[in-house]
């Protein structure tokens, strides 16, 4: 019997307020269980918000925990742009 695939990488399009800073945003997301690498790139900035590309890599990412953490930081996921899964 084959194991359930694990999410290894997510690329998300996110709209976030200027606060928290990118550093605080990234480090908070990096504290999620199994999140090993977090990369945040600013795509667009306006007076109150930033559109960012968020890439999270890990061993068995919990998409729901990531969504809740993003929302707790005052941001919203616009789309899931890339997913990588793997079976051990």
C-alpha positions in Angstrom: 0.0 0.0 0.0 1.4 3.4 -1.0 1.8 6.1 1.6 -0.2 9.3 1.4 1.7 12.0 -0.6 3.2 14.7 1.5 3.2 18.4 0.5 6.9 19.4 0.2 6.5 22.9 -1.4 3.8 25.5 -1.7 3.9 28.8 -3.7 1.2 31.2 -2.8 0.1 34.6 -4.0 -0.7 36.7 -0.9 -2.1 40.2 -0.2 -0.7 41.4 3.2 -0.6 44.7 5.1 2.7 46.5 5.4 2.7 45.4 9.1 3.9 42.9 10.0 7.2 43.4 8.2 8.4 40.9 5.6 10.9 39.6 8.2 8.3 39.0 10.9 5.9 37.5 8.3 8.5 35.1 7.1 9.9 34.1 10.5 6.3 33.5 11.9 5.5 31.2 8.9 8.9 29.5 9.4 7.8 28.5 12.9 5.1 26.2 11.5 5.8 22.5 12.1 7.7 21.0 9.2 8.3 24.4 7.5 12.0 24.4 6.8 12.5 27.1 4.2 10.3 30.3 3.7 10.9 32.8 0.9 8.8 35.9 0.5 9.2 38.2 -2.5 7.4 41.5 -2.9 5.6 41.7 -6.2 3.7 45.0 -5.8 3.3 47.6 -3.2 0.6 50.3 -2.7 -0.2 52.6 0.2 -1.7 50.0 2.5 -0.8 46.6 1.2 1.9 44.4 -0.5 1.3 41.6 -2.9 3.9 38.9 -2.2 4.9 35.5 -3.5 5.3 33.1 -0.6 7.3 29.9 -1.1 7.3 27.4 1.8 9.3 24.2 1.6 9.3 21.4 4.2 8.6 17.7 4.8 4.9 17.5 5.4 3.3 20.9 5.2 0.0 21.5 6.8 -1.9 23.7 4.4 -4.7 24.5 6.9 -2.1 25.6 9.5 -0.4 27.8 6.9 -3.7 29.4 5.9 -4.6 30.1 9.5 -1.2 31.6 10.2 -1.4 33.8 7.1 -4.9 35.1 8.2 -3.7 35.6 11.8 -1.0 37.9 10.3 -3.7 40.0 8.6 -3.1 38.7 5.1 -5.2 36.7 2.6 -4.2 34.0 0.1 -5.2 35.0 -3.4 -4.1 31.7 -5.1 -2.1 28.6 -4.8 0.3 28.9 -7.7 2.5 25.8 -7.3 2.4 22.6 -5.3 5.0 19.9 -5.0 4.1 16.6 -3.4 6.2 13.5 -2.7 5.6 10.0 -1.5 8.4 8.5 0.7 
